[in-house]
């Protein structure tokens, strides 16, 4: 009760301080004193090479390409998790997985790991309701907040986005046609989910054009089941394949996400909001594919992540590197390209800084604001030594093997080290020279390997990251996670605090 009360008090205090903070808030060149609007569009399972501006020749993304041409494209953008749920938890909380307890999707029992040498860590299947989300922080700073799409952070009491800081929210995932929504709203017959969500998003923009807003549009596209509008499939049916990009249905799904981006941009232009709105586009993890390049024979995949190694569900680059594009007319230099690594936890402090809002007390933020990068021509650097991943579980890849076994990773400068917990194996790569991670340098550069491994181990200790344990004979239950899911308990506390 005391914790929830303190949380409510600190949010209220943050709201009262907004006026003062706006005076001293750092802004991008030419920024007005008015707080900027934020539009964050998130694709689902979109690969790093699945956009025209990222090199795709088969897929067509003219609107996203136009967004990149108008702003800054990050070549080394990362997600905090190799699949959907941990990335979304990191985006909304600004925290690494050991703090949220969200490492993967669902329970570790999704896959039969009884024959494996380690017992995976228990996974929190939703964001703890005591978490102060970015939506809550911005709402306290005077923003109107809306979310339409895939939430994927729990369905329990107090876990709906309306209970986590969003003034308006409609959740839907699982199907692209004949889908359901939470809460239930009227859906036109034959509606395609990406179009329906975009309808809600542009309506939100129209109704809240006169006030600062945060619009979060997390699409379910291009996640399976792979379903698309027939007229878009027809566009790609006879188009020649380009490398591993060849599936017309998947291409049509990408086209629908691109259409959504175009509609949102058109609405912002019609409302004359482009000069005071930061638009961000990204994906929640790498593309579904590239598994043979990572040593998993015959594993299925809808797209090709080459030149990256691996795909969704792996800590190799193909699983966690994704497109990141930022546009803000008059504030971000057009056609800029930045090679500085950024990742999911950085969104929270970045939006807070631009909004002139204070970080909530008793809620540590693990990311670094990249406002300074957006102000630059793309050559600026962030003042941090490394970024980290922690995945203490298993992800299956069918009968052919595992997308990943328990592992951790660190990137510092051009180097990335992976540690596999089952056997302690270390792999080291120089991403500047070897983005495809084909040449393991762990043995040839033992000093660099030890340096990064020591940093990774020290980070795990500092954040109290739980580790999988050695399996004892007959043991099958997951390791208890210190960052337990407090959904039910937290819901009661939050309800009591705001009564």
N, C-alpha and C positions, 0 to 999 in steps of 0.2 A: 504493500500500500504506500509506504513512504517513498519507494523508488518511483512509482508511477506519479505520485504527487510532485516529486522533484522534477520529473520529466515534463509534466504539464506546466510547472512554474517556469522552467527554463525556456520553454517554447513561448510562453506569454511574454517573458522578459525580452526575448529575441524580437518579438513583434513590436514592442514599445521602442526598441532601440533602432528600428529600421530607418527612421527619419534621420537620425544622427549619422548612421553608417553610410547612408547614401552620399553624404557630403564628401566623405573621404574615400569612397570606393574607387579603385582603379578602373578606368574605362579604356576601351579601344580607341584608336585615333579618331577624332571627330565625334565621339559619342556625346549625346546630350545627357542631362541629369536624369531624364526619365528612365525608369527601369526598362531594360530590353525584354522583349517577349522571347520565349524559347519554344521551338518545335523540334521534337526528337522523333525521327522515324526509324524504326528498327525492323529489319528483315529477319527472317527465321531460317537458319541453315544456308544462307547465301555464301558461296565460296569467294575467296579473295580474288580469283580471276574471273568471276562471273559477270563483270560489268565492262562495258565498252571502254571506259576510262581506265580500267585496270588491265586492258589488253584483250578482252573477249572479242572474237570475230563472228561467232555464231549467234550469241545472245545479243539482243538489241535493247539498249537502255539510254535513249536520247535525253530523257529528262534528268536522270541522275548524272549523266555526262555533262549536261548543261549546268547542273548544280556545282560539279567539280570545276568547271571552267570559270564559274563566277566566284569561287572561293578557294579553300585550301584542302588539298587531298593529302592524307597521311599514308605513307607507304608501309609504316611499321606500327599500325594500330592493332591492339590485342584485346581479346576477351579474357576475363578472369577465370573462365571455366571452359572445358572442351565440349560442353553441351549446354542445353537451354537454361536449365534452372539456376545453376550457380552464377552464370553471367547476369541474369536478371536480378538475383539477390544482391550481387555486387553493385550493379547500376543503381538500384533503389536505396541501398544502405551506405554506399561509399566504403564498404568494408570487404576485406579478404574473407575467403570461405571459412578459415578457422574461427572467425568471430561470429559468423552467421550460422555455422554448422551445415550449410547447404553446399554439398560437394558434387552432387549428381542429380539425376531425376529418379524419384521414388526410393524404394527401399533397396538396401544391398542384396536382398533376397530375390531381386529381379532375375539374377543370373545364378546358376548353380556353381558355387565356388568351393564346395566341400572338398574337392580334390586339390585345391590350391594350398600353398604353404602358409598363407596369411589369412587372418580373420579381418575383414574390412571394418572400418569405423562406421558407426551408426550415422545415417544421414537424416538431417532435418528436412521434412518434406514440404516445408513452407517457411516463409519469413516470420520470425517471431514477432508477435504483435506489439511488443515493447520497442521494437526498432523504430527510430525516428527516420522516416523515409525522406528522400529529396523532395517529394511532393508536400509532405508536412512542413518541412523547413521553408519551402517557397511560399506555401499558403500562409504561414505565420508572417512572412515578409510582405504580404499583401497581394499575392498572385492568385488568380483564378486557375484552377488546375483541372485538366480533363485527360482521361485515358480511355482508349477504344482499341480493343484487341486482345492479344494473348498476355495474360497476367502471369500465370504459372508459378505463383508463390503461395499457394495454399487455398483451400476451400473451406476451412473451418471458421468458427465464429471469430469475428474480428479480423479476418484475413482478406476480405474483399477489398479491392483498391479504394472503395468509398470509405472504408474504415482505416485506410492507411494514407490519408491525405488528399485524395482526389475528390473534388467537388462533384464531378460527373464521371461516371465510369460504366462502360458496357464491356463485358468479358466474353470472348468466344475463341475457341480453338477446337481442334479435333477433326473438323471437316471444312471443306471449301464450298460445297453446296449442301443444302438441307441442314444447315448448322443451327445450333441452339445458342441462346444468349443468357447471360446472367447479369442483371435481372432480365426476365423475359420481356422483350419488346416486339413490336410488330416488324416482321421481316417480309419484304416483297417476294412473291413467288419467283423461284428461279434465281434468286439473288446469289451473286458470287461474293464470298466473304470479304475479299480485298476491296471490292467496290462498296459494299455496305459499310465497312469501317471508315472508308474515305468519305462517304456521305456524312457520317456522324462527325468526322473531324472538321470538314469544311463548314458544317453547320455551327460547330463550336466556335470556329474562328469568326464567323459572321456575327454571332451573338455576343462575343466578348472582345470585339475589335477596339473598344474604347478603354480597356483596362489591361494592365499587365497580365499575361497568361503564360502557362506552361502546358503545352499540348504534347502528350506522349502517345504515339501511334505505333504500337508494336504489332506488326502484321504476323499472321500465321503462315503466310507465304514466305518461303517456298518449301515449307516442311511437308513431308508425306502426310496423308496420301496425295500422290501427285495427280492433281485434278486441275483442269484449266478450262477457260471458255473456248468452245469449239472454233470460233472465228479466229482466235489467236493461235490455236494449234495449227490451223490450216496455213497460217502465214509462214510457219517454219517447217511444215511437212516436207517440202521439196528443196529446202535450202541445204547446200552442201555442208557436211560436218567440218568443224575446225578443231583439229586435235581431238581431245576427249569430250568436247562440247558438241553434242549431236542429238539430244533428246528433244523433240518438238514440244512435248507437254511441259517439260521443265522450262524450256525457253519461253513458253506462253505464260507460265506462272511468274517468271521474272518480268515479263512484259507488263503483267497486271500490277506488280509492285511499282514498276517504273511509271505506269499510268497514274497511280496514286500519288507519287511524288510530283508529277506534273500538275495534277489537279490542286494539290496543296500550294504549290508555288504560284499557280495562276490565281488562286483565291487571295493569297498574300499580296500579290501585285494589284489585283482589283481593289483591295481594301487600302492600298497605299501604306502597307506595313513593312515593306521589305527593308527600309532603312532603319527600322528599330526591331528587327526580328532575326535572331540567330537560328538558322536551320541546320540540323545535324542529321546525317544519315549513316547507319552502320548495320552490322549483323550481330547475332548473338553467339556465333561460333563459326568455324570453318565449314566448308562444303562437305556433303556426304559423298566421299570418294577418296581416291588416292591411297587406298589401303594396300594394294599390291606393292606400291613403292615403299611402304613401311614394313613389308615382309609378311603380309597376311594374304596367302594365296586364295584366289577365287572369291574374296569378300565383295559383296555388292556395293555399288555406288552409282549415284545418278549423274554426277559431274566429275570433272577432272581438275584437281587442284595444282597440277604441274605449273610452275617449277617447284612448288612447295611439296614437302614430304608429308604423307599421311592425310588425315581428314578428321571430320567430326568425331569426338570421343578420344582424341589423342593429344598429348602435350607437344608433339612435333608441330612445326609451323602450320601445316595444313589444317590442324585442328583448332588453333587459337589465334592465328593471324587473320584479320578481316579488314574490309574496307572501312574507312572513316573519312567522312567528308563534312566540311563546315563552310557555310556561306552566310555572309552578312553584308549587304550592299553598302559600300562606302566605308566599311570598318575592317573587312578582311581583304587582303590583296588578291585580285583575281588570278586564277591559274597558278596559284602558289602550290608548291609541293614540299612537304616536310618529312624528313626521315627520322625524326626523334620518336622513340617508342612511347606510346601512350596506351592506357588500358582502362577497363571498365570502371575501376574505383576512382578514376580521375574526373569523371563527369560531375559528381556531387560537389567537390570543392570548386570546380570551375564555374558552375552555374551560381553557386553561392557568391563567389567573388563578383561576377558580373551583375548580380542582383543587389549587391551591397548588403547582403544578409550575413548574419553571424552564424557560425557553426553551432549546433546544439550542444549544450553541456552534457557531460557523461555519455557522449556518443563519439568515440574515437573514429577519425577518418583516416584511412590508409592511403588515399590517393594524393596526388599533387595537382594543383590547378595548372592548366595549360593556357591560361589567358595570355601569358607572355609569348607563347608560340603563335597564337592567333594574331597577335599584334605585329609579328615579324614577317619577313619575306620567306620564311620557312627554314632559315638557317639557325634559329635560336635553339638553345638547349635547356633542359630542365635540371634543376639542382637536386638530383637524387642519384644514388649509386646503382640501384638495381630494381627490377620488378620480379615478382615471384608467383609461383603456382603450387598448389598443394592438392593432390588427388589421392586420398588414402583408400581407394576402392577399386572395383573391377568394372569394366564395360565390355560386354561380349560382342563378338562379331560373327555369330552363328557357329556352325560346326567347325569352321576353319580356324578359330583361334580367338584372341582377345584384342580389341582395339587398344586397350591399355590395361596393364596390371597396376597395382598401387605405385605411385610415382610422384616426384616433385620436380620443379624446374626453377631456374633463375636465369635472367638475362641481365648482363652488366656490360654496357658498351656494345661492342660488336659480337660478344661471345654469349653463347647460351649453353648451359649445362643441364643435363637431365640425370636424375637419380632414380633408379628402379629399386623399390624397397624389398622385393622378394629375394634378390641375390646381391644387392648393394652395387649393382653395375652402374658405372658412370659413363656418360657420353658427352663429349665437348665438341662444339661446332663454332666456327667463325662465320656468322651469318652474312657479313659483308662480302666475303669471298665465296661462300657456299650456302646460298639461301635454301638449296634443296637438301641440306644436311646429309650429304653423301660421304663426307670425309670426317670420320671420328678422330679428334685430336687428343683424346684423353691420355693415351700412352705417350704420344710424342711431345705433349706439353704438360707434364705432370705438375709443374708449379702453378700454372693457370688453373688446372683442374682442381688442385687442393685449395687454391684461393677462393674459387667460386663455391666449392663444396662447403668450405668453412662458413662462408657468408650465408648459404642456404640453411645450414644447420643452425646457425645463430639466429636467423630470422624465425625459424620454427620455434625455437625456444622462447624468443621474445614475444611471440603471439600466442604461445601455449597451444600449438597445433597438435592435435591427437594423432597418434601413429597406429597403423594396424599392428596386430600382435601375432606372434607365432602360433599357429594352430596346434592345439593339443589333441590327442586322439579322441575322436568322437565329438569334438567341439564344433558347433555350427552357428551359434548366436553371434551377432555383430558386437564389436567393442562399443561400450558406452561412450558417447561423445560429450566432452565437457561443455561444448556450446550447444546445449540441449534445445530442442524446439519447445518454446514456452507458450505456444499458441493459446491454449485454453486458459492457462493462468494469466497470461498477459492480457487476453481479451477482457477478463473480469476486472483486472486492475485499471485498464484504460477506460472501460465503461464507468467505473466508480469515480475515476479522476475527473471526467468531464460532465458528470451529472450536475 
